[in-house]
Amino acid sequence: MAPEDVRFFDGHKYMWDGEAQESREAAEAKQKEYENDEFETQLVEEEDQFLVYTRRVVTEVVVEGEPPPA
């Protein structure tokens, strides 16, 4: 059975990165890469494989252009 693409942890939506890792060490290395890129991560062990789920929280929205007339 294929892993779920989306999972919720503590009420937050995480997306699977699409790669099943064979070992915990490989999954933790991938997890660290995502965390260095400012993603939140969750590591899941399922059916003898390790899955990394990620999410990124938007902290700033940049709007360009003039606002519409009031």
Secondary structure, DSSP 8 states (H G I E B T S, - for coil): ----SEEEETTEEEEEEEEEESSHHHHHHHHHHHHHTT-EEEEEEETTEEEEEEE---------S-----
